[in-house]
Amino acid sequence: MPYQSFEELEVWKRACRQSVNIYKLVKLSKDYGLKSQIERSGVSVPSNIAEGCERDSTGDYIRFLRIAKGSNAELRTQLYLAQELSIADASQIKPLISENKEISAMLQGLIRSLDKTSN
């Protein structure tokens, strides 16, 4: 697999935007525990994509993409909780959940494509 900088990956770019949007969403929240967890999950997604991309093996890259996918699912769960706890309303949460699901699908697609090249 030829080297590709993580900055070139559309999934990394979208995960970064997702993280920024999450920070904006919870900026004024007084629920510091959930706020902190949401922020950390959001940052974890693009961070793990980047770290995996910079690893020296396809296996490591795939492992970090799976971690990113898990963090993305964790974030989606926390968005549902934020809605239920009235930290944000459905009109704010719904587009974030939709984008989150698309990022998950993109990560799965990247994992599949890398898995095929490593065999």
N, C-alpha and C positions, 0 to 999 in steps of 0.2 A: 504494500500500500504506500503510495507516495505521500510524503509529509503534507499535511494540511494544517495550517494554523487554526487554532480554535476560534480566533477572531473572524475567520471566514465562514464559520458554520452558522447557518440560519437558526438552528435550534439554540445555540449559545446566545445569539443576539436576542432572540425572543425570550429566553430564560432571564437574561439581564433586564429586559424591559418589564417582565413579570415581577421581578424583585423590586424594581423601582416603584411600580404600581402598588405593590403590597405595602411598602414603606409609607407611601402616601395615604393608603387606606387606613392604616392603624396609627398614623402620626399623633392624633389627639386622644387615642384610647387611654383610659385610666386602668384598664385591665393589663397590668404590666407583665404578668406571667404569660398569658396567651399572646400578647403583643410581641414579647421577646421571642417566643417559640415560632410564631409566624414569620418574623423577620429572619430568624436563623434558618428556617426551612427554605425560605425564598432565596437566600444567599447561597445556600448549599447546592442548589440545582446548577447554576452556571459555574460555580466554583469546581464542582466535581467533573463537569464536562471539560473544563479547561485542564484540570489536573490529569485526567485520563488521557487527553490528547497529547500531553507532553511526556507521557510515559514511553518507555522504550519497547513495549511489546503490545501487540494487538489484544492479548488476553487481559493485560492490565487496563487497557483502554476500555474494553467491554465491561470489566468489573466496575470501573468508576462510572460508566454510563448507567449501569444497573443501580448503583448507589444514588445517582442523580434522579433516576426514575422513581426510586423509593422515596426520596426526599420530596419529589413533586407530588406523590400520592399523599404523603404526610401533610404537605401544604394544603392540598385540596380538602382533606378532612378538617383541617383547622379553619379553612374558609367557611365550611358548613357550620362549624361551631360558632364562629364569629357572627354569622347570620342569626343563629338561634339565640345567641346571647345579646343581640341587638347592638353589637359593636359596629356593624354596618348593615344596611338594608339590602334586600334582594336585588334591587336595581344596580347596586355597586358590586355585589358578589357574583351575580350571574355571568357577566362577561369575563370576569377573572377565572371562574371555574371552566368556562368554555375554552379559554386560551390555555389553561392548565391542561385540559384533556388533549388539546392539539399538541402541546409540547410533549406530553407523555407518548403520544402516537409517533411523533418525530423521533424521540429517543429510541423507541422500539424498532422503528425502521432503520435507524443508524446501527443499532446493535445487530439486527439481522444481516445488514449488508457487511458489517465487519466480521461477523461470525462465519459467513460464507467464504470470505477471503482468507481466513485463518486456517481453513481445513485443507 
